[in-house]
Amino acid sequence: MGKIIYISGGISSGKSLFAEKLCFEKNKKTVYIATAKAFDEEMKEKIKKHIERRKDKTWDTIEKYTEVYSIIDSSDFVYELALLDCVTMLISNIIFEDEEFDVKSEIDCKKTFKKVEEEIDQLLKSISKSSCDFIIVSDELGLGGISENKLTRYFTDLCGKVNQKIASQSEEAYFLVSGIAMKIK
């Protein structure tokens, strides 16, 4: 059964760097599972920095924007350690793969919430059947005030519920603030 190390924190808090450091210290056959899509120049630059930071590592990289469980379930998945970076982007990808999604529609929100929940459940099930350990990175979005924007409120709530689910199944959990990791589990 794969072990989960969960890493959460604010945006640009040092989560990915900390996760990469943990991977490097473990010295196992590692795969970096990247979920971010380069949808604008800012994201392209952020992704470029992440890639540059990993250039000297011998890790494989798999870009998978949704259905991450499908690569874990594949017979080609022969890794000892996987870094999934990041769940927040995965959730965003699931929400916006449906171009018809309307946050004002309660039906669309419930349908999308269920789709995200099913994907995360399948991901956790695949990890539990795998012998690979996972380091999972996600943003903690619920530390600020309540947004006036409905999509932001919906997204924050959805990410919070997913983060709780992953953290509950992790063996270790860390919270990053200003590049400082605090072990919380």
C-alpha positions as CSV (number, residue, x, y, z in Angstrom):
1,M,0.0,0.0,0.0
2,G,1.3,3.4,-1.0
3,K,2.1,5.9,1.8
4,I,0.9,9.5,1.4
5,I,2.8,12.5,2.6
6,Y,0.5,15.5,2.2
7,I,1.9,19.1,1.8
8,S,-0.4,22.1,2.1
9,G,0.1,25.9,2.3
10,G,-0.6,29.2,0.7
11,I,0.3,30.0,-2.9
12,S,4.1,30.5,-3.3
13,S,4.7,29.4,0.3
14,G,7.4,26.9,-0.7
15,K,5.3,23.7,-1.0
16,S,6.8,22.5,-4.2
17,L,10.4,23.2,-3.2
18,F,9.8,21.4,0.1
19,A,8.2,18.4,-1.7
20,E,11.0,18.2,-4.2
21,K,13.5,18.2,-1.3
22,L,11.7,15.3,0.4
23,C,11.8,13.4,-2.9
24,F,15.5,14.0,-3.3
25,E,16.3,12.9,0.3
26,K,14.4,9.6,-0.2
27,N,16.6,8.7,-3.2
28,K,14.0,6.5,-4.9
29,K,12.9,6.0,-8.5
30,T,10.7,9.1,-8.7
31,V,8.1,10.5,-11.1
32,Y,6.9,14.1,-11.0
33,I,3.2,14.2,-11.9
34,A,2.5,17.8,-13.1
35,T,-1.1,18.9,-13.3
36,A,-0.6,22.6,-14.2
37,K,-1.7,23.8,-17.7
38,A,0.1,26.8,-19.2
39,F,-3.0,28.8,-19.9
40,D,-1.3,32.3,-19.9
41,E,2.2,33.8,-19.8
42,E,2.3,33.9,-16.0
43,M,1.6,30.2,-15.7
44,K,4.1,29.4,-18.5
45,E,6.8,31.2,-16.5
46,K,5.8,29.4,-13.2
47,I,5.9,26.0,-14.9
48,K,9.3,27.0,-16.5
49,K,10.7,27.7,-13.1
50,H,9.5,24.4,-11.7
51,I,11.0,22.5,-14.6
52,E,14.3,24.4,-14.3
53,R,14.5,23.5,-10.6
54,R,14.2,19.8,-11.5
55,K,16.6,19.7,-14.4
56,D,19.4,18.0,-12.5
57,K,17.1,15.4,-11.0
58,T,16.9,12.0,-12.7
59,W,13.1,11.9,-12.2
60,D,10.6,11.2,-14.9
61,T,7.9,13.8,-15.5
62,I,4.4,13.0,-16.5
63,E,2.0,15.8,-17.4
64,K,-1.5,14.7,-16.5
65,Y,-4.3,17.3,-16.1
66,T,-7.1,15.0,-15.0
67,E,-7.6,11.3,-14.3
68,V,-4.2,10.9,-12.6
69,Y,-5.4,7.6,-11.3
70,S,-5.2,6.1,-14.8
71,I,-1.4,6.4,-14.9
72,I,-1.1,4.9,-11.4
73,D,-3.2,1.9,-12.5
74,S,-1.2,1.4,-15.6
75,S,1.3,-1.5,-15.8
76,D,3.9,1.1,-17.0
77,F,3.8,2.8,-13.6
78,V,6.9,1.3,-12.0
79,Y,8.0,4.0,-9.6
80,E,8.8,3.9,-5.9
81,L,7.9,7.5,-5.2
82,A,5.6,10.0,-7.0
83,L,5.3,13.7,-6.5
84,L,1.8,15.0,-7.4
85,D,1.9,18.7,-7.9
86,C,-0.7,20.0,-7.4
87,V,-4.2,18.9,-6.4
88,T,-5.5,22.5,-6.6
89,M,-4.7,22.7,-10.3
90,L,-6.2,19.2,-10.8
91,I,-9.5,20.4,-9.4
92,S,-9.4,23.5,-11.5
93,N,-8.8,21.4,-14.6
94,I,-11.8,19.2,-13.8
95,I,-14.0,22.2,-13.3
96,F,-13.1,23.9,-16.5
97,E,-12.8,20.9,-18.8
98,D,-16.6,21.4,-19.0
99,E,-16.8,24.5,-21.1
100,E,-20.5,24.8,-20.3
101,F,-19.9,25.0,-16.5
102,D,-21.9,27.8,-15.0
103,V,-21.1,28.6,-11.3
104,K,-24.5,30.3,-11.1
105,S,-26.2,26.9,-11.7
106,E,-26.7,24.9,-8.6
107,I,-27.0,21.8,-10.8
108,D,-23.7,22.5,-12.5
109,C,-22.0,23.0,-9.2
110,K,-23.3,19.8,-7.6
111,K,-22.5,17.8,-10.8
112,T,-18.9,19.2,-10.9
113,F,-18.5,18.8,-7.1
114,K,-19.5,15.1,-7.5
115,K,-17.1,14.7,-10.5
116,V,-14.2,16.1,-8.5
117,E,-15.1,13.9,-5.5
118,E,-15.2,10.8,-7.6
119,E,-11.9,11.6,-9.2
120,I,-10.2,12.2,-5.8
121,D,-11.8,9.0,-4.4
122,Q,-10.4,7.0,-7.4
123,L,-7.0,8.6,-7.0
124,L,-6.8,7.6,-3.3
125,K,-8.1,4.1,-4.2
126,S,-5.3,3.7,-6.9
127,I,-2.7,5.0,-4.4
128,S,-3.8,2.5,-1.8
129,K,-3.5,-0.4,-4.3
130,S,0.0,0.8,-5.4
131,S,3.3,0.0,-3.8
132,C,4.4,3.5,-4.7
133,D,4.6,6.2,-2.0
134,F,3.1,9.6,-2.9
135,I,3.9,13.2,-1.9
136,I,0.8,15.2,-2.7
137,V,0.9,19.0,-2.9
138,S,-2.2,21.2,-2.6
139,D,-2.9,24.9,-1.8
140,E,-4.7,25.9,1.4
141,L,-7.1,28.4,0.2
142,G,-9.4,28.8,3.2
143,L,-7.2,31.1,5.4
144,G,-8.5,34.3,3.9
145,G,-11.8,36.1,4.2
146,I,-15.0,35.0,2.3
147,S,-14.9,36.2,-1.2
148,E,-17.7,38.2,-2.8
149,N,-17.2,36.1,-6.0
150,K,-19.3,32.9,-6.1
151,L,-16.8,31.0,-8.2
152,T,-14.0,31.7,-5.7
153,R,-16.3,30.7,-2.8
154,Y,-17.2,27.5,-4.6
155,F,-13.6,26.7,-5.5
156,T,-12.3,27.4,-2.0
157,D,-15.0,25.2,-0.5
158,L,-14.4,22.3,-2.9
159,C,-10.6,22.5,-2.4
160,G,-11.0,22.5,1.3
161,K,-13.1,19.4,1.3
162,V,-10.7,17.6,-1.0
163,N,-7.7,18.6,1.1
164,Q,-9.5,17.3,4.2
165,K,-10.0,13.9,2.5
166,I,-6.4,13.6,1.4
167,A,-5.0,14.7,4.7
168,S,-7.2,12.2,6.5
169,Q,-5.6,9.4,4.5
170,S,-2.1,10.6,4.8
171,E,0.5,9.2,7.1
172,E,2.3,12.5,7.3
173,A,1.2,16.1,6.7
174,Y,3.1,19.4,6.5
175,F,1.9,23.0,6.4
176,L,4.2,25.5,4.8
177,V,4.3,29.2,5.8
178,S,7.0,31.5,4.3
179,G,9.1,28.5,3.2
180,I,9.0,27.0,6.7
181,A,7.5,23.5,7.0
182,M,5.5,22.6,10.1
183,K,4.7,18.9,10.6
184,I,1.0,18.7,11.5
185,K,0.5,15.0,11.3
